[in-house]
Structures are given as C-alpha cells and as structure tokens.
Amino acid sequence: MRIAVLCHASAGGSGVVATELGLKVAQAGHDVHFIGSNVPFRLAGQTGPRGPYFHQVGSYAYALFEQPFPELASTNTLVEVIREHNVDLTHAHYAIPHASSAIHAREITGSSRVITTLHGTDVTLVGLEPAFQHTTRDAIERSDQVTAVSHFLAQQTQDLFGVQRDIQVIHNFVDTDRFVRIHEPGVRLRFAQPDEAIVVHVSNFRGVKRTEDVVRVFARIASEIPARLLMIGDGPERARTFELAQQLGVIGRVHFLGSFPDVQTILGIADLFLLPSSQESFGLVALEAMSCEVPVVASNAGGIPEVVEHGVTGFTCPVGDVDGMADAALRVLRSEDVYRTMGAAARRAAVTRFHPSLILPQYLDAYTELAGRA
Ligand code: GMT
C-alpha cells in the first residue's frame, strides 16, 4: 500500500505515534510518505531514498495578508503526493487541521481514502474551542474511518460533538526493544548518587501537564528520602516550574534537561515516573516508562487508567492530589519489594497489552479495508 501521513512535527505524543507507526508500516514493506512543514521530532535521520519519505510543505507569505495559509499549502502538497505516488490512503493524526486537509485533498483528487486518528488535544482542548467546533466535527464525520487512542477519548468525542459514527479504539504502542531498563551503573551515576532515587517527568510543559505538581510531589519525596528529579522537555510552563523548585528549596536536586527525542536514555534509569496531568487521552510517555520497568504515579485523568493499573503498575490519584501522589511515590520508593513488583508488572503490561505486534495489525487491517474500498 501507499500511505500518506499528516502529523504535527513538534515534540508531542501524536507526532511520536504517527512517526513510530509510519516507521513500522514502512518496515512491513509499504510506501510511507510523511508530509509536513518540518520533519517530525522522532523521524529525523530516518527518511531516505527507499522510504519512508518526507515531503516538505511549501510556505508562501504575501504582504497583503496577515498570515500565510498553511492548511491550504499542506493540502496542496498532499494533492501532489497523492497524484505523483498513487497514494491509496491518507492517515491524518488529529481531526484539525490534518483530517480537514486530507478530506479536501480527497475531494480534489477523487482518490485516497482518509483515516483519522484522534489523539486528545484535537478533540478535548483545541477542537472544542468555539473557533474550531464546526470544522472539527466535520472532519470527524467525513473521514472514511476514525480511530481514537483510548476508550475514554472515543466516548468523549461522541459526547462532546454528538458524533454518531463508529470510532474504533486502537491503543498506542511502545517499542519494547528500545524502551528497556539500563543496567550500567555508570549511567545512573551521571545524575544521582547510588543512594538517591531518580524520579522522572517528561512532557511539553503545557498547563495541562501540571508540571508544578510534579515539583510539589517531588519536594515532599525529597523531604523524606534522598532523591533527584529529572525534568525532560520544554514549553510554556518551564520557567514557572523552575521558579517553584527554587521557592520550595529543591532546585539543587531538580535537573531540567531540555527536550530530546531519545527519552529512553533517561527513562531506562528512572525509579519512578510522575504524570499528574489534568487531561490526558492516553499518556504515551507513561507507557514508555512502564516498558523500562518504571512504576508510574499519575493522575486518574482521561485515558490514563487504561494504561496505568492502580495498585499494579503504579498508582493513580485525583487531579491535583499532591499529597496522595507523594504518599504513593514514597510507597514505591521506600520498598524495594513494591518497586520491583510494580516495575516488573509495568514491563509485563507494556509487552502483553501494548506491544507493536498487537497494535500494528489493527492499523494495517484498517488500511487494507480502506484501500480496498472503491
Ligand atoms: O499532550 C501531549 O503531550 C501532546 C499530545 C499531542 O496531541 O501530540 O498528546 C496527545 O496524544 C498522545 C498520543 O496519542 C497521548 O498519549 C496524550 O495523552 C495526548 N494528550 C492529551 O490528551 C492532552
């Protein structure tokens, strides 16, 4: 099959899923064409003359207009790719703007079916804004097939937009060969003394990630046991979060490491992963931590409980329950037994429920079915 992929290039879960899926589909022998204004975060260095391919969307600014028209440019590039490469279907990650562009390109070309994967932000945050409500609903309704990354998100989409159509739930997956425990002691020693616990958070530091809660939970942990917090990522809340770490007197134990794609290099040495988000349709990074045998303490927002099993692979608490999360974290970090049992259960869940071999066929079946439609 020949598949076009539209996704966001920035460091966010949807771009990661689109990239990891596209790479696996390409490995399975299909032609995959990524289309975007920039190479997606985790795709850098992986495209080539035998695919997967990357086609850059042109940009055009004209003095008369306040803004360029990026969605039209993206649709235009997609039309070119569909025609030049006989694309069978377009996989749009996000209802807006990508599914809208893909539907527009389908209308122009009269070919290339559209499969849309909803990731959360497109539905529960941006898509709900009055400025985008009609276009989001239209994109969901007129896609040929729609998938959502959790049962929670599928239900939310139906409830919030009154959408009647079928939404297939396909959970995200993790590459369990790449996301593994790192056993060399030297790697841990770069960040922590042997007696210190390593707590990790990874996100794009948007308000919904509640990164200040991460620091508050950590401050309580650090007041009781030796520990370090490694903060990976960057975004609008970074400065405020840094300031809070200073105010709480833990800044010497908190390391802001910035944003980078190979997060397994840090997750592989973590003892605990924190994800206190106020909204999360799935929580891909929690799954990546679990694959590295790391217990997760998270909020019970959205689809997180479909990933983190309370009391088994970690603990989930109500959003904002800093004390509850700190107590849960200390329960894990104080007991070698709890830590090892939960870490092993986390890895087992990643392998038995979210392995690519379980998830990839679901997408390939959906692709085959769509490509076969007249
Ligand atoms: O929240 C993020 O980090 C970015 C966001 C995105 O849209 O790229 O992630 C969403 O998609 C991920 C992959 O499916 C999910 O794991 C995240 O839970 C989801 N974020 C939200 O729902 C807020």
Boltz pocket constraint, residues with backbone or C-beta under 6 A from the ligand:
constraints:
  - pocket:
      binder: B
      contacts: [[A, 11], [A, 12], [A, 13], [A, 14], [A, 15], [A, 17], [A, 118], [A, 119], [A, 120], [A, 121], [A, 122], [A, 149], [A, 172], [A, 203], [A, 204], [A, 208], [A, 279], [A, 280], [A, 281], [A, 282], [A, 283], [A, 284], [A, 285]]
      max_distance: 6.0
